[in-house]
């Protein structure tokens, strides 16, 4: 069942949409961050990466973090906010990808 593409895509979407409460009251505890993680584009990107034969976790983490930070920055442009403390974004993404790997 875990190798089923529909299952994996659904699992990725569920895990991405379930905010990690250990990050409450941090720079990632925002509507913009939540919106990006719950987007179809984000889920599709992670699914595509996990579907590849040669998964390079560090590259996946870097690409995913960059994507999320860029998308959050685009949302923030409308409100004069800026992405700060990018390390927390990277940490969150690393934790999220770890949870996805554990369930795959």
Secondary structure, DSSP 8 states (H G I E B T S, - for coil): -TT-HHHHHHHHHHHHHS--GGGTTSTT-SHHHHHHHTSHHHHHHHHHHHHSSS--HHHHHHHHHHHHHHHHHHHHHTTT-----HHHHHHHHHHHHHHHHHH-
